[in-house]
Structures are given as C-alpha cells and as structure tokens.
Amino acid sequence: MALMDRPTDPNPEQATEMDRVVALEEDGDVENENTEYSGVISFIDGQFRRSKESRRTDEDRWLTAYRNYRGIYGADVQFTDTEKSQAFIKITKTKVLAAYAQVVDVLFAGGKYPLGIEQRKFPNNVADAVHYDPNSLTTEKVKEKTGVDYKVPRNIVRPEIAKELGIYAEKLKPIEDELEAGPGTNPGSITFEPAKVAAQKMEKKMHDQLEESQASKHLRSMAFECALLGHGLVKGPFAQDKEYPRWDMEGNYDPIFETIPKVEFVSIWDFYPDPDARNMDEAEFTVQRHRLNRSQMRGLKKRPHFREESIELALDYGPSYTREYWEDALEDNAGSEQIDRYEVLEYWGVIDAELAEEADLEIPKEYEDMDEIQVNIWVCNGQILRLVLNPFTPSRIPYHAVPYELNPYSFFGIGVAENMQDTQLLMNGFYRMAIDNGALSGNLLIEIDETNLVPGQDLSVYPGKVFRRQAGAPGQAIFGTKFPNVSQELMMMFDKSRQLADEATGIPSYSHGTTGVMGVGRTASGMSMLMGAAQSNIKAVVRNIDDYLLAPLGKALFSFNMQFNFDKEFVGDLEVVAKGTESLMRNEIRSQRLLQFMQMTQNQQMAPFVKYDYVLRELAASMDLDEDKILNDQREAIIQAKMMAEIQQLMPQPAGPPAAPEGGPPNPNDPTGTGNGNIAPGEAPLPGADGFTGAGGGDNGGQQPAPPNAAPQGPVQ
C-alpha cells in the first residue's frame, strides 16, 4: 500500500463519512418522485433477478450440503419396503466441525487477529530509520571550541530527510540538521524509526477496532459457513455509531456514542453477486437481500441518508417478503410463503450516470464526464430508501468473499460437505444394509404347514406359543430358517468409505479425536508428526483466507482510517500483511525449532548476531501466547534489567565458611586440620624456599641442603 496523502477536505481532522457522502434527499411529493425514479428501481430489480437465476445450481449444492450436515434425507431419496432402517451417519458434521475448528484456530491464534501492518523494506517518502548522536561533532561545535570554520562531513543519504520523519517531524525539528540516515551504531546515539512506529500504531488501532466491533463473532460465523457451504462472506468496514453505557452523578443514563468501523457476517444465502464475475475483484455489482420487520424498517430512519418519508411509504404498502424454496428446507418450522416481513434489496456497484441524473442525484463535477458511477441503493416496495455515491476512497464494494476450496470457474467455492458427498452416501448405504442384515440374521424365518394344524389358529410366533395339530397329520408342521449374517463385510465397506472421506476432505479421522491409530501414531512424537501432516492439508484453505479475506479486509480498514479517522501518526509507507499462514505454522514443531536455535546461539561469538527479542516473540506466539502482553519491548527490557540488578545488590550475600585463625589452636569443628578439606590450589615451594617441608629440613628440624657451589655451613674450626 503506497503512502496515502492527507484528505483535502476543509477540515479533514473533523470530517466524517456523512460530510463526504453525496446522497439523494427528499424534496416535495415523495410518492411522485419515486414514480419518476422507477428507472433506477427497475435496474436494481433486473440485476437482482439475473443474479438470482444464475445461482440456482449453487443453491441446490448448498441444500445438499446442509442436509448431509444435519443428517436429513432429501426428497429424492426413496426407500423400498424391504429397507427398514433409515439411519443417517453424520460423518459430514464431524468433518465440517473439524475444518471449522482449524480455521478458527488460525484466525485467533494467540488471542490476536492474523492481520498486521508493516513498513516496506524500502520505504518511500518516510525514512526507515534516522539517528542522532549528541556526542558527534558538528560544524557549530567545532567553531565554538576551536574558532576554526571547518565543515564536518555528514552521512545524510537524502537531503530532504527532515521531511521524511513522519510522526517525529515536529519533535525532531530542533535537531533536524544533526540527524543522519540509518540506525545509530555508537552507544550514545539515539535511533528513530518513523515507518516502524507508524506501522505499530496503525496495527494496534485496527486490532482495537476489530475488537470493538465484535469482529471475532462474525468471523466465526463466516468460518462455519465457509467450511460447510464452501464460501464465507464478511461485510465492512462501514461506519456505525456504537453506544457505550454510562450513568451520570445523579443516576441518569447518559450514554456515550462513538463512530467505529463495523465488520459483520453476511450469509451467502442472502448474497447475490455479479453472475459474470469469478471473484470480488471482477464484480461490477452485488445485491444483499434483507428480511426486516416493521421495527427494523423504522430503525433505518436513524441511519445516515435514509429517506424517512420513503420508508413510511414502503411500510404503508405492507409486507413484501416472499419465502424462497430453499428457506423451507433450511427452517424446520416452515410456514406459508408470505410472512410478515419486508424484502429490502441493498445494491452496491455501478450504474449509468444518466440513470442517476434521472433520479435527481447531484453528481459532483469530477464525475460529470463519467459514463457510470459507483453507488449504494436501498429499495423496498418500489421505493428508494437510500441512494448515495459510493463514499469510500478509492471506491470499493464493501464485501469480502473467501472460498474454502477455490473453484476457478465459478464465484462460489467448494466446501467440506460437497467434497465428501459421495462417501457420505456410501456410508449411509452400507450402514443401513448392515442394520437390516443384522435384524434378519438375528431372527428365524418361520415356515408353517397349515395342513398339519387345526384351522383358524393365530399363526403369530412368540415364546411359549402353542399350536394345535390335526389328528393323525404326519410330518413337521413348523420350520425355522436362519438368514446368513454378512454385517461384518458390510461394516468393512463402511470403514473403507470412511477412509475415502478422509482422503476426499483432507481431514484425517485422528485429527478430530477418532481412536484406533496404529503404527507410528501410537507414540507421542509419532502422533505429533501425524498432526503436523494433517495441518498441511489445510494450508490451501488458509492461503485463501489470506488472499480473499484478511488482505482485502486489512486494506479496506487501513483506507477507512486514513479517510475518516486521519491521524498524522499513521502517515508512513505501510503495507497490510495477512498472517494466516504464519499462524498455521505456529505449532509444536516450530516451538521446538526455536528452542533449538536459542540453544545453538548461546555461544558468545554468535550471540551478537541474533535478534533475541524477535526470537522470544516468535516463541511466545508459537505457544499461542499473546507476545504483547507477556514480553517487554526494548525500553521496558532495559528498565526491567536495571531494576533486577538493583534488587540483586540489595539482597544479603550468603556467608562463606569460617576461616581458621592463624597460629591459634586447631578448630574443634575441623578435627582433620585440613580446613574442612578445602585446600587452595597452588605450587609446592622449591627446596630452600620459605615453607619447604622436605625431609631433613625446614619445620621438621632437619638441615636444608646447601645450594650448589656454595660454601659449607657449620661451626668455625
């Protein structure tokens, strides 16, 4: 993402979304106005019907996937009279929930969103790093001390470095002439990193905004539908006023309202994209279908740029929501097609400029020469509830659609349930046959010769039953035949089908708790290897989340803040980084490798080349810990180290063993006389030197041998 300039509004720091939106206002007879605007309404209805017809095949796929998840047979499944069992083995549900859990673990690993802001490796217009050395010589200092007018050479790479200080521009203005490019290397130099600080501030703000909008709840809903149906949708960010409860000193409710960027989940059942597009980048328009009650309709009046009289007029026409065929299949308590709700269509996309002008929309001068413009339109009961120019800069459709498994020839992706549809049918068939066979083989087939029995008897068989024979009738009257039991072979086929489901979905059974793992999986290290291999199968899904959800959502949120919540501290050449794949790699194996690396780099010669702060953060993240909460930054680490050193000095030092007094009596606590066995290291004294105790001399009373070539010692003769 390139460096974004500050908005050019008269007062950009106080500007809001409402100040920038060009909207259709109500003026005069609203009913007649909406009649004149029928061209716009017909255009929206036409785009909606075209998209609705094109996705009929996708709706059938989603219904089949939903039924397999719920364990419900469709109307196309017919049972014969001989098929008594109608069991449905919900392995699809197990696989979908396992995939959902894996995606959620990626999205919220370590309690943080896998979305980051980083400075570019080679920042543009903002310095990567500058430093100031208060002890370095300057031309002024040399002249002051020596009186010599000597120009000290500088290492400034770009002369406009003072203009590239970003967040530090005002704070470093007094010393801007003494700043040098790059990080400082002297102990006394101070390094400033404008791009890095701006990235950290923007990342923290974006994470706070996602938390305030309860994005985690909406992302989990998206992940579930993505795993089940093959596609997940998130809408946003868009401005929303959030109410924070507060009571004044007198006990009166006095809430605080704050405009925050909202991110919310949208079901693909209610989403109708451009039928000719294969992803959101190619989409010219999207339509979202809302089902609103009367209170929700009136609540739209409180939102910006909604036309109040048009809303009331739409309410007067009565409920307009018609149930779709798939809604009856999704809802267990399906009722009539007509319900007490209003169908509202929300359109985002392009529209002919002439059509917008017919609707009396005041098009700004910069758009007058365009053939088509980006708009947002809400329609209900033939009334335009809202018509505004796309308020985002640059213009974008605020939907982010991510496929579970990419289908390059369709907009909608492929989910877990569809991938194992055939194997689910096989498992159901073999299991039902095994149950029916068990019921047959567990009971005798009764044959009765009625000619040998008295007529008119009840022929039902039960324990203790008595049959009356004809007098003089020969032969056996009742026979029992046992049906062969083949349920074991059928269950073997069931297990084989289940293995095929593992391969079709890429989610092995042992990854979601199924027992019976053999071979290498019976050991802890072997199971760790198997789990690591299982995670590799979801890498493609995580990459889709990075490319189609996290990256575009992060860029949209970044642009939202620069446009509507501008702050000079956010200025920097920054880029959005999706970290879903990185979160997936933060597992047990990564933790072990980091620990091994730290052990290898304990060598004093290698230690200066290792960024231990980064290694520690990665290690904490690999253990699903929030590194920002448990680790200090460099400034805090220096303070903490100083505090620990001061505490260490204040602590009493342990006393050593008592020393024996010189020349005194032996220590009674040391009967050996060796100082408790502690003998200091050293060298034995040479013969003749002080302390030598060799035989025949020294402290033993003997005479010391004379050194060579020396006169003999003794009494004078």
C-alpha positions in Angstrom: 0.0 0.0 0.0 1.5 3.2 -1.1 1.8 6.3 1.1 -1.6 8.0 1.3 -1.9 11.7 1.3 -3.9 13.6 3.8 -7.5 14.3 2.7 -8.1 17.6 1.1 -11.3 18.5 3.0 -11.6 21.9 4.5 -11.2 20.4 8.0 -10.1 16.8 7.5 -9.5 16.1 11.2 -13.1 16.7 11.9 -14.6 15.3 8.8 -16.9 12.3 9.0 -18.4 9.9 6.5 -21.6 12.0 6.4 -19.6 15.0 5.4 -18.3 13.2 2.3 -21.4 11.4 1.1 -23.4 12.7 -1.9 -27.0 11.5 -1.3 -30.4 11.7 -2.8 -32.6 13.9 -0.5 -36.3 14.1 -0.2 -37.9 17.2 -1.7 -41.6 17.6 -2.5 -44.1 14.8 -3.2 -42.1 11.6 -2.4 -44.7 9.3 -4.0 -44.5 11.1 -7.3 -40.7 11.3 -7.0 -40.3 7.6 -6.6 -42.5 7.1 -9.6 -40.1 9.2 -11.6 -37.2 7.2 -10.2 -38.7 3.9 -11.5 -35.8 3.5 -13.9 -33.4 3.1 -11.0 -35.7 0.7 -9.3 -36.2 -1.4 -12.4 -32.5 -1.5 -12.9 -31.9 -2.9 -9.4 -34.7 -5.5 -9.7 -33.3 -6.6 -13.1 -29.8 -7.1 -11.7 -31.2 -9.0 -8.7 -33.3 -11.4 -10.9 -30.3 -12.0 -13.2 -28.1 -13.0 -10.3 -30.9 -15.0 -8.6 -31.4 -17.1 -11.7 -27.7 -17.8 -12.2 -27.0 -19.2 -8.8 -29.9 -21.7 -8.8 -27.4 -24.6 -9.3 -25.3 -23.3 -6.4 -28.3 -23.2 -4.1 -29.0 -26.9 -4.9 -25.4 -27.7 -3.9 -25.8 -25.8 -0.7 -29.0 -27.6 0.2 -27.5 -31.0 -0.3 -24.5 -30.0 1.9 -26.8 -28.7 4.6 -28.9 -31.9 4.6 -25.8 -34.0 4.9 -24.6 -31.9 7.8 -28.0 -32.2 9.6 -28.5 -35.9 8.7 -31.6 -35.3 6.7 -32.5 -37.3 3.6 -33.8 -35.3 0.7 -37.0 -35.8 -1.2 -35.0 -37.5 -4.0 -34.1 -40.4 -1.7 -36.7 -43.2 -1.8 -36.7 -46.2 0.4 -38.1 -49.6 -0.6 -40.5 -51.6 1.5 -37.7 -54.1 2.4 -35.4 -51.2 3.7 -36.5 -50.9 7.3 -33.5 -48.9 8.6 -33.3 -45.2 7.6 -30.3 -44.3 9.7 -28.1 -41.4 8.7 -24.4 -41.5 9.9 -23.4 -37.8 10.3 -19.8 -38.0 9.4 -20.2 -34.9 7.3 -21.0 -32.9 10.5 -17.8 -34.3 12.2 -15.6 -33.3 9.2 -17.2 -29.8 8.9 -16.8 -29.0 12.6 -13.1 -30.2 12.4 -12.4 -27.9 9.5 -14.2 -25.1 11.2 -12.1 -25.6 14.3 -8.9 -25.5 12.3 -9.9 -22.3 10.6 -10.9 -20.6 13.8 -7.6 -21.6 15.4 -5.8 -19.9 12.5 -7.9 -16.7 12.8 -7.5 -16.3 16.6 -4.1 -17.9 17.3 -2.5 -16.3 20.3 -5.6 -14.3 21.0 -4.8 -11.9 18.2 -6.2 -11.3 14.7 -3.8 -12.6 12.0 -3.6 -9.1 10.4 -0.5 -6.9 10.6 0.8 -3.6 9.4 4.5 -3.5 8.5 6.7 -0.9 6.9 8.1 -1.6 3.5 11.6 -2.9 3.2 12.5 0.2 1.3 10.1 3.0 2.5 9.1 5.7 0.1 8.7 9.3 1.4 9.2 8.2 5.0 12.6 7.4 6.4 13.3 3.8 7.5 15.5 4.9 10.4 17.4 8.1 11.4 19.7 8.6 14.4 21.0 11.4 16.4 24.4 11.3 18.2 24.6 14.1 20.8 28.4 13.5 21.1 29.1 13.8 17.4 31.0 16.8 16.1 29.1 19.4 14.1 30.3 22.5 12.3 28.9 24.7 15.0 30.6 22.7 17.8 34.0 22.8 16.1 33.8 26.5 15.5 32.7 27.1 19.1 35.6 25.2 20.6 38.4 26.0 18.2 37.3 29.0 16.3 38.0 27.1 13.1 35.4 27.3 10.4 35.5 23.6 9.4 32.6 21.9 7.8 32.2 18.5 9.3 31.2 15.9 6.7 27.7 14.4 7.1 26.3 10.9 6.2 22.9 12.1 5.2 21.8 10.0 2.3 18.9 12.3 1.2 19.0 16.0 1.9 15.2 16.0 2.4 15.5 13.7 5.4 13.9 16.2 7.6 10.7 15.9 5.5 10.6 12.2 6.0 10.4 12.0 9.7 6.7 11.2 9.8 5.5 11.0 13.4 8.7 12.6 14.6 8.6 15.6 12.3 7.7 18.2 14.9 9.5 16.6 17.8 12.9 16.5 16.0 12.7 19.9 14.3 15.2 21.5 16.7 17.9 18.9 15.7 16.9 18.2 12.2 20.2 19.5 10.9 22.1 17.0 13.0 20.1 13.9 12.0 21.8 11.2 10.0 20.2 8.4 8.0 20.2 4.9 9.2 20.3 3.4 12.7 23.0 4.6 15.1 25.9 2.4 15.9 27.5 4.4 18.7 26.5 3.6 22.3 25.4 7.2 22.9 23.3 7.6 19.6 19.5 7.6 19.6 17.7 5.9 16.7 14.2 6.9 15.5 12.2 4.6 13.2 9.2 6.7 11.8 7.9 4.0 9.5 8.0 1.2 12.1 6.3 3.3 14.8 3.6 4.4 12.4 3.0 0.7 11.5 2.8 -0.3 15.1 0.3 2.4 15.9 -1.9 1.6 12.9 -1.8 -2.1 13.7 -2.9 -1.5 17.3 -5.7 0.7 16.2 -7.0 -1.7 13.7 -7.0 -4.6 16.2 -8.8 -2.4 18.7 -11.4 -1.5 16.1 -12.0 -5.1 15.2 -12.4 -6.0 18.9 -14.8 -3.1 19.4 -17.0 -4.2 16.5 -17.0 -7.8 17.9 -15.4 -9.0 14.7 -14.4 -12.3 16.2 -18.1 -13.4 16.5 -18.8 -12.5 12.8 -15.5 -14.1 11.6 -16.5 -17.4 13.4 -19.9 -17.4 11.6 -18.1 -16.8 8.3 -15.7 -19.7 9.0 -18.5 -22.1 9.7 -20.4 -21.3 6.5 -17.2 -21.4 4.6 -16.4 -24.9 5.8 -20.0 -26.1 5.3 -21.1 -24.5 2.1 -17.8 -23.6 0.5 -17.9 -19.8 0.8 -17.8 -17.2 3.6 -18.7 -13.6 3.5 -17.8 -10.6 5.6 -19.1 -7.0 5.1 -17.3 -3.9 6.0 -15.8 -1.8 7.3 -18.6 0.8 7.4 -19.3 3.5 9.9 -21.6 2.7 12.8 -22.5 4.5 16.0 -21.8 2.3 19.0 -23.5 3.1 22.3 -21.4 2.8 25.4 -23.5 2.7 28.7 -22.8 5.4 31.2 -24.6 7.0 34.2 -24.0 10.5 35.5 -23.5 11.5 39.1 -27.3 11.8 39.6 -28.0 8.3 38.4 -29.4 9.3 35.0 -28.5 7.2 32.0 -26.1 9.3 29.8 -24.6 7.0 27.2 -21.6 7.8 25.0 -21.8 7.3 21.2 -18.7 6.7 19.1 -18.5 6.1 15.4 -16.5 2.9 14.8 -15.8 0.8 11.7 -18.2 -2.1 11.7 -17.4 -5.6 10.3 -20.3 -8.1 10.1 -21.1 -11.5 8.8 -23.3 -11.9 5.7 -24.8 -15.3 4.8 -24.2 -16.4 1.2 -27.9 -17.3 1.1 -28.6 -13.5 1.1 -25.8 -12.5 -1.2 -26.3 -12.2 -5.0 -23.1 -11.2 -6.8 -22.5 -10.3 -10.4 -23.2 -13.6 -12.3 -20.4 -13.0 -14.7 -17.7 -12.5 -12.0 -15.5 -15.2 -10.5 -14.3 -13.1 -7.6 -15.0 -9.8 -5.9 -12.3 -8.0 -7.9 -14.3 -8.8 -11.1 -17.7 -8.0 -9.7 -19.5 -4.9 -11.1 -22.3 -5.2 -8.5 -23.6 -7.1 -5.6 -27.1 -7.3 -4.1 -27.8 -8.2 -0.5 -31.3 -9.4 0.4 -32.6 -8.2 3.8 -35.5 -9.6 5.8 -36.7 -6.8 8.1 -39.7 -6.4 10.4 -41.6 -3.2 10.9 -39.4 -2.0 13.8 -36.2 -2.6 11.9 -37.6 -0.7 8.9 -38.3 2.3 11.1 -34.9 1.9 12.7 -33.4 2.7 9.3 -34.5 6.3 9.8 -31.8 6.8 12.4 -29.1 5.8 10.0 -27.4 8.4 7.7 -29.0 9.4 4.4 -32.1 7.2 4.6 -35.2 8.9 3.3 -37.8 8.9 6.1 -40.9 9.5 4.0 -40.0 6.8 1.5 -39.6 4.3 4.4 -43.1 5.2 5.7 -44.5 4.9 2.2 -42.9 1.4 1.8 -44.4 0.4 5.2 -47.9 1.5 4.0 -47.7 -0.9 1.1 -47.5 -3.8 3.6 -45.1 -6.8 4.0 -43.4 -7.8 0.8 -41.1 -10.7 1.8 -41.6 -14.0 -0.1 -40.0 -17.2 1.0 -37.6 -18.9 -1.4 -37.8 -22.6 -1.9 -34.6 -23.2 -0.1 -35.8 -21.4 3.0 -38.4 -24.1 3.6 -35.7 -26.7 3.6 -33.5 -24.7 6.0 -36.1 -23.8 8.5 -37.7 -26.7 10.4 -40.9 -24.7 11.1 -41.5 -23.6 7.6 -44.8 -21.9 7.1 -46.5 -20.0 4.3 -44.6 -18.3 1.5 -45.9 -14.9 2.6 -44.7 -13.8 6.0 -44.9 -10.5 8.0 -41.6 -9.2 6.8 -40.3 -6.7 4.3 -37.8 -7.6 1.5 -35.2 -4.9 1.2 -32.5 -5.0 -1.5 -29.2 -3.4 -0.9 -27.2 -2.6 -4.1 -23.5 -1.8 -4.4 -22.0 -1.3 -7.7 -22.0 0.7 -11.0 -25.0 2.5 -12.5 -25.2 4.6 -15.6 -24.6 8.3 -14.9 -27.7 9.2 -17.0 -29.9 6.9 -14.9 -28.6 8.6 -11.7 -29.3 12.0 -13.1 -32.8 11.0 -13.9 -33.1 10.2 -10.2 -32.1 13.8 -9.4 -28.8 12.8 -7.8 -26.5 15.8 -7.8 -23.3 14.4 -9.4 -20.1 16.2 -8.4 -18.1 17.9 -11.2 -15.3 15.4 -11.1 -17.9 12.7 -12.0 -19.7 14.6 -14.8 -17.6 13.2 -17.6 -18.0 9.6 -16.5 -20.4 7.2 -18.2 -21.1 5.2 -15.0 -20.6 5.9 -11.3 -20.4 3.8 -8.1 -23.5 4.0 -5.9 -25.2 2.4 -2.9 -29.0 2.0 -3.2 -31.6 0.5 -0.9 -35.0 -0.4 -2.4 -38.2 -1.8 -0.9 -41.8 -2.0 -2.3 -40.8 0.2 -5.3 -39.4 2.9 -3.1 -35.8 4.2 -2.9 -34.9 4.2 0.7 -31.3 5.4 0.2 -29.3 6.5 -2.8 -25.7 7.7 -2.3 -22.5 7.8 -4.2 -20.0 5.2 -3.0 -18.5 7.0 0.0 -15.2 5.1 0.0 -12.0 6.4 -1.4 -10.9 4.6 -3.6 -14.4 3.2 -4.5 -14.9 -0.3 -3.4 -17.7 -2.8 -2.8 -17.6 -3.5 1.0 -17.9 -7.3 0.8 -15.1 -9.8 1.2 -15.9 -13.3 -0.1 -13.5 -16.2 0.7 -13.8 -19.7 -0.8 -12.9 -22.8 1.2 -11.7 -24.5 -1.9 -11.2 -22.3 -4.9 -13.3 -23.1 -8.0 -11.6 -21.2 -10.8 -14.8 -21.4 -13.0 -17.3 -20.1 -10.5 -17.7 -17.3 -8.0 -18.7 -19.7 -5.2 -16.2 -22.2 -3.8 -16.4 -25.9 -2.7 -16.9 -26.9 0.9 -16.2 -29.9 3.0 -19.7 -31.3 2.7 -19.6 -31.3 -1.1 -16.2 -33.0 -1.2 -17.5 -36.0 0.8 -21.0 -36.1 -0.7 -20.5 -39.5 -2.4 -18.7 -41.1 0.5 -21.5 -40.0 2.8 -24.0 -41.7 0.6 -21.9 -44.9 0.6 -21.5 -44.9 4.4 -25.2 -44.4 4.8 -26.0 -47.3 2.4 -23.6 -49.8 3.9 -24.6 -48.9 7.4 -28.4 -49.3 6.6 -27.7 -52.7 4.9 -25.7 -53.9 8.0 -28.6 -52.9 10.3 -31.2 -54.6 8.1 -29.0 -57.7 7.7 -28.4 -57.9 11.5 -32.2 -57.7 12.1 -32.8 -60.6 9.6 -29.9 -62.8 10.7 -30.9 -62.3 14.4 -34.3 -63.8 13.8 -35.6 -67.1 12.3 -37.6 -67.2 9.2 -40.7 -69.3 10.1 -42.4 -71.7 7.7 -45.7 -73.3 8.7 -47.5 -76.2 7.1 -51.1 -75.3 7.7 -52.4 -78.6 6.5 -51.0 -80.2 9.7 -52.6 -77.6 12.0 -56.1 -77.1 13.2 -57.7 -74.4 11.0 -58.5 -70.9 12.5 -55.4 -70.7 14.7 -53.4 -67.5 15.2 -50.1 -68.1 13.3 -48.0 -65.5 15.0 -44.9 -66.8 16.8 -43.7 -65.9 20.2 -42.1 -67.6 23.3 -44.5 -70.2 24.8 -46.7 -70.3 21.8 -48.8 -73.5 21.5 -50.1 -74.8 18.1 -52.8 -77.5 17.8 -52.2 -80.2 15.2 -54.7 -82.1 13.1 -55.4 -85.6 14.4 -53.3 -88.1 12.5 -51.4 -85.5 10.4 -47.9 -86.7 9.5 -44.6 -84.7 9.4 -43.3 -81.5 10.9 -45.7 -78.5 10.8 -43.4 -75.6 11.8 -39.9 -74.9 10.3 -37.2 -72.2 11.2 -34.7 -70.9 8.7 -31.7 -68.8 9.8 -30.6 -65.9 7.4 -26.9 -65.6 6.8 -25.1 -62.7 8.7 -22.9 -60.6 6.4 -22.9 -57.4 8.5 -19.1 -57.8 9.2 -18.4 -57.5 5.5 -20.7 -54.5 5.2 -19.0 -52.7 8.1 -15.7 -53.3 6.4 -17.1 -51.5 3.4 -18.3 -48.8 5.7 -14.8 -48.3 7.2 -13.4 -48.2 3.7 -15.8 -45.4 2.7 -14.9 -43.5 5.8 -11.2 -43.7 4.8 -12.2 -42.3 1.4 -13.9 -39.4 3.2 -10.7 -38.7 5.0 -8.9 -38.5 1.6 -11.6 -36.5 -0.1 -11.7 -33.8 2.6 -8.0 -33.8 3.6 -9.1 -34.1 7.3 -7.9 -37.5 8.7 -10.0 -39.1 11.4 -7.3 -38.9 14.1 -7.2 -35.1 13.8 -10.7 -34.9 15.4 -10.3 -37.5 18.1 -11.1 -40.8 16.4 -9.2 -43.6 18.2 -7.6 -46.7 16.6 -4.4 -45.0 15.3 -1.8 -47.7 14.7 1.9 -47.8 13.9 3.9 -44.6 14.4 0.8 -42.8 15.7 0.9 -44.8 19.0 3.9 -42.7 20.2 3.8 -39.1 21.3 6.3 -38.0 18.7 4.6 -40.0 16.0 1.2 -38.5 16.8 2.9 -35.1 16.7 4.2 -35.9 13.2 0.7 -37.1 12.0 -1.0 -33.9 13.4 1.6 -31.8 11.6 0.8 -33.6 8.3 -2.9 -33.1 8.9 -2.4 -29.4 9.3 -0.6 -29.3 6.0 -3.8 -30.2 4.2 -5.5 -27.0 5.3 -2.7 -24.8 4.1 -4.6 -24.1 0.8 -7.6 -23.0 2.8 -5.6 -20.7 5.0 -4.0 -19.2 1.9 -7.4 -18.5 0.5 -8.3 -16.8 3.8 -5.2 -14.6 3.5 -5.8 -13.7 -0.2 -9.5 -13.2 -0.2 -10.4 -12.1 3.3 -7.6 -10.9 5.5 -5.6 -8.9 3.0 -8.6 -7.0 1.4 -10.2 -6.5 4.8 -7.0 -5.1 6.2 -6.5 -2.8 3.2 -10.1 -1.6 3.5 -9.8 -0.9 7.2 -6.5 0.9 6.6 -8.1 3.1 4.0 -11.1 3.7 6.2 -8.9 5.1 9.0 -6.9 7.2 6.6 -10.1 8.6 5.1 -12.4 9.1 8.1 -10.1 8.8 11.2 -7.0 10.5 9.9 -4.1 11.0 12.3 -0.6 12.3 11.4 0.9 9.5 13.4 -0.4 7.0 10.9 1.5 8.5 8.0 4.0 6.1 6.6 4.8 3.9 3.7 3.0 0.9 5.1 1.6 -2.4 3.8 -1.0 -4.8 5.1 0.2 -8.3 5.8 -2.1 -11.2 6.2 -0.7 -13.6 8.8 -3.0 -16.6 8.5 -0.3 -18.9 7.0 2.1 -17.7 9.7 -0.4 -18.5 12.4 -0.8 -22.0 11.0 3.0 -22.6 11.3 3.0 -21.6 15.0 2.8 -25.2 16.2 4.7 -27.6 18.4 7.4 -28.2 15.8 8.0 -24.5 15.4 8.4 -24.1 19.1 10.9 -26.9 19.3 12.9 -25.4 16.4 13.0 -22.0 18.1 14.2 -23.6 21.3 17.0 -25.5 19.5 18.0 -22.3 17.8 18.3 -20.5 21.1 20.5 -23.2 22.5 22.7 -23.1 19.4 23.2 -19.3 19.7 24.2 -19.3 23.3 27.8 -19.1 22.1 29.2 -15.7 22.9 30.6 -15.3 19.4 27.2 -15.9 17.8 25.0 -14.1 20.3 25.7 -10.5 18.9 24.2 -11.6 15.6 20.8 -12.8 16.9 17.7 -10.7 17.4 16.6 -12.3 20.7 13.6 -10.0 21.1 12.2 -11.3 17.8 13.0 -14.9 18.7 11.2 -14.6 22.0 8.2 -13.1 20.4 8.0 -15.9 17.8 8.4 -18.5 20.6 5.6 -17.0 22.6 3.4 -16.8 19.5 4.1 -20.5 18.7 2.8 -21.4 22.2 -0.5 -19.5 21.5 0.5 -16.7 23.9 0.0 -13.0 23.4 3.5 -11.8 22.9 2.5 -8.1 23.5 1.2 -9.0 27.0 4.0 -11.2 28.3 7.0 -9.6 26.6 8.6 -6.2 27.2 9.8 -4.0 24.4 13.4 -2.8 24.3 12.8 0.2 26.5 10.9 -1.8 29.1 13.5 -4.6 28.9 16.3 -2.1 29.8 14.3 -0.7 32.8 13.5 -4.3 34.0 17.1 -5.3 33.8 18.2 -2.3 35.8 15.6 -3.0 38.4 16.6 -6.6 38.8 20.3 -5.6 39.1 19.4 -3.1 41.9 17.3 -5.7 43.7 20.2 -8.2 43.4 22.6 -5.7 45.1 20.2 -5.1 48.0 19.8 -8.7 48.7 22.1 -10.1 51.5 25.0 -12.1 50.2 25.4 -15.7 51.6 28.2 -16.1 54.2 31.2 -18.3 53.4 32.8 -21.0 55.7 34.6 -19.6 58.8 38.4 -19.2 58.4 40.7 -20.8 60.9 42.7 -18.4 63.0 46.4 -18.1 62.1 48.7 -19.6 64.7 45.9 -20.4 67.0 44.7 -23.7 68.3 43.0 -26.1 65.9 39.4 -25.6 65.1 37.3 -28.0 67.1 34.9 -28.2 64.2 37.7 -29.3 62.0 39.3 -32.4 63.6 41.2 -33.2 60.4 43.1 -29.9 60.5 42.6 -29.6 56.8 40.1 -26.7 56.8 37.2 -29.0 56.1 39.0 -30.5 53.2 39.3 -27.2 51.3 42.9 -26.9 50.1 43.7 -23.9 48.0 45.4 -24.6 44.6 49.0 -23.5 44.2 52.5 -24.8 43.6 54.8 -26.6 46.1 57.8 -24.4 47.3 61.2 -25.2 46.0 63.9 -26.6 48.2 65.3 -23.8 50.3 62.4 -21.6 49.9 60.1 -20.5 52.7 57.5 -23.1 53.5 59.5 -26.0 52.2 59.0 -29.1 54.4 61.0 -31.7 52.7 62.9 -34.5 54.6 65.7 -33.4 56.8 65.0 -29.7 56.8 62.5 -26.9 57.3 60.0 -27.1 60.0 60.8 -30.8 60.6 64.2 -29.7 62.3 66.5 -31.1 59.7 69.2 -29.1 57.9 68.5 -27.7 54.5 70.8 -28.8 51.8 73.3 -26.2 50.6 72.8 -24.8 47.2 75.3 -26.0 44.6 78.8 -24.3 44.5 78.1 -22.8 47.9 80.5 -22.9 50.9 79.5 -25.5 53.5 77.7 -24.2 56.5 78.8 -25.1 60.0 80.9 -24.1 63.1 84.2 -22.3 62.5 87.2 -24.6 63.2 
